[in-house]
């Protein structure tokens, strides 16, 4: 079962509150609890939150709903399109949140585990200005970007064999070996494809002996020197016919 995150941020994109829902639940299910006691001038949300009861509840609290209407409405409600452009702040927050591997890979499925991951991810940047948040995020991405790793063939084989056994999921193997699930799947497929060659009828290629080029060149020079010496000695003895000019 997947997990859906419903989040509420302030005007700077900082998290105010959140709720976790089953993946099959509608987004509106946790809205009443999420906005309980909310005090604001405007509330920005996408068209999935276009509901009459939500608009009426916000209006009673003097909160202007900036929500685009659904396409199936007979009488679409008006909304401030310029103000709605600022809804990208909530998308930016989720983008930063997904940098946490536990959240991106859906490992955090409970409120407690998600809260810990969220606090670890947002600690040190909440309360900053928008420019400070951008600078901090850029600096963090630069500092945490690790160099490309070259795994040994033995390590790849170990991970691929573990994936073929099927005792653990790709997500669990990715956490254990610190490798992306797609990379594990690729190694597993390579091992399965190469395994057919072990039991196939294709004859194995003959081993080509390793040739030492330096030793070969030295041997050629030695033979050339001996050949020149022998030719000179036979020529002086008159055993070789003289070349015609």
N, C-alpha and C positions, 0 to 999 in steps of 0.2 A: 504494500500500500504506500502511495506517495504522500508527502506532507506539503500542505500549502501554508505559506506565510502571509498573514495580513498585517501590514505595518502602517503606523501613523507617524509622520515626521513633522517637524516645525518648518518655518519659512526658510531655514538655512539647510534643510535636509538632514537634521539631527533626529535620531529616533526618539519618539515620545512614548510609544507603547506598541505592543504587538500581540497577536493571537495566532495560535497554530490550529489549522483545520485539516481534516482528511482531504486527500486529493480530489475526491468526488463531490465534496461539499461546495455549495455556492458561496461566493465572496460575501454576500450580504448576511450570511448566517451569523457572523461574529461582529458585525458593525455596531449594533446597539451597545454591546458591552465595551467595544473599543472606544467609542466616542462618548461614553457616559461621563458627564461632568466636563465635557469639552467646552472651552471658551475661546472663540476666535472670531475674526471678521469674515473669513471665507474658508470654505473647504473645497479642495480640488480633488477630483477623482475621475476615473475613466468611465466610459459609458456602461460598464458592467454594474455600476452602482446607481444607475438611473432608475429609481423607484419612487413612487408617489409618497409612501410613508416616510422615506428618508428626507425628501425635500420638505415635507410638512414639519418634520421634527426639527430640522435645521432652521426653518423659518421661525418657528416658535421661540427659538433661542437667539434670534437675530443674527444667524450665520448665513451668509449668502452661499448657496450651492453653486459651485462652478463645475458642472457635470454635463458633458455633451449628451443629448438625448439619443435613445436607441432608434434604429431605422424604422422599426415597426410602429412607432407612435403616430397616431392620427393627428395629434396637435403637439408637435415638438416644443419643448421648453427652450427659451432663450438662455444663452450663457455667454460670459465674457471670453471671447476667443483669445484675446491678448493675455489675459491673466492665466488662462489655461496652459499657455506655453511654459509656465513655470512648474508644471507637473513633472518635468524631467528631473527635478530634484529627488523625487522618490525613486525614480529609475536609477539615478546615480547612486543612491544609497544601496539599492540591491546589487548594483554592479560592484561596489566596494565590499559588500557583505559576501559575495560569492568568491572573493579571493581567499576566504577561509575554506580549506579543503573539506572540513567536516560538514559544512553547509552545502557546498557545491556538489558533493558526492552523496548527499542525503543521509549522512551518518547521524546527524543531530535530528532525532525524531521526537524527542520529548521537550516539554517546556523548559525543564531544568538544563538539559544539555545544550539546547539552543541559546538559552540565556547566558550560559558560561561562554559559549563561542562568540556570541554577540558582544559581550563585555570585553573579551580579549581583543576583538577586532576594532571596536570603537573607542577603547581606552586611549586617552591622550589627545583625541581630536575633537570630542564633543565640547561645545561651548566656544570654539574658535569661530572667527569670521569665515565667510565663504572663501576668501582668498587664502587664508591660513589653512583651511581644510584642503584646498587644492594643492598648496605647496607641500603640506605634510604627506598627502597621498602620493605625490610625485616622488618625494624623497624616500618614502617607504618602499615604493616599487623599485627604485634604483638600488636600494640597499639590500632588499630581499631577493633580487633576481640572481639566481645561482647559475654558475657556468654549466655548459653542456657536459653531461657525464657520459663516459665511454664504459659500458658494462663489459665485463669479461665474458667469453663464451661459456665458461662454467656457470656463471651467475645466470645467464639467459636460459641455459638448459635446466637449471634448478627451478627457476620460476615457471618455465613452460611445462615441466613435468608436474609441478604442483597444480597448475591450471588444468592439465589433462585428467588428473585424479578426480577433480570435481568435488573434493571434500569441503572446499571453501569457495565462496563466490569471488568474482573478479574484483569487487569492491574491497572485500576483506584481504585479498592478496595484495591489492594496491596499497593498502594501509600497512601491511606487514613488511613488504619489500620496498615501499616508498617509490613505486613506479606507477605510471598512469595505466588505467585499465585497458585503454586501446593498445598500449605498447605490449601488455601481457597477452592480449588476444593475438597480436601479430606474431609474437614469439611462439605461441601455442600452435598457430596455423602453420608456421614454418617447420616446426618439429614434426607435425603430422604429415606434411607433404614430403619431407625428407625421409620419413620412416619407411616409405614404400621402397626406396632404393636399397634398404638393408636386406629385404626378403625378395627382391625382384630377380629376374633372370638376366638382367643386363650384366655382361661381364665387366669386372672391375678393370679400370685402366692400369696398365703396367707402370710400375714405379720407374721414373727416369732418374738415373744416377746423377748426383750433384757433381758438376764439373768445376774444378778450380781453374779459373782462367789464367791466373798468374803462373801457376805450375805448368799449364799447357804451353804458354808462351815461352817459358824458360826451356822446356824440353825441345820446342821447335828451334830455338836459337842454338841449343847444344848440337842438335842433329845437323843444322846448316853449317856450323863451324867444322864439324867432323867431315862433312861432305867436301867442303872447300879444301881442307888439309889433304884428304885422300886424293882428290883430283890433281892437286899440285904435285904430290909425290909421284903419282903414276905418270904424269906428264913429263917430269924430269927423267924418269926411267925409260921413257919412250914407249910405254905400254899403251898410251892413249893416242889415237890419231890426231894430228894437228888440224885445227879448223881451217877450212879453205876460205880465202878472201877474194 
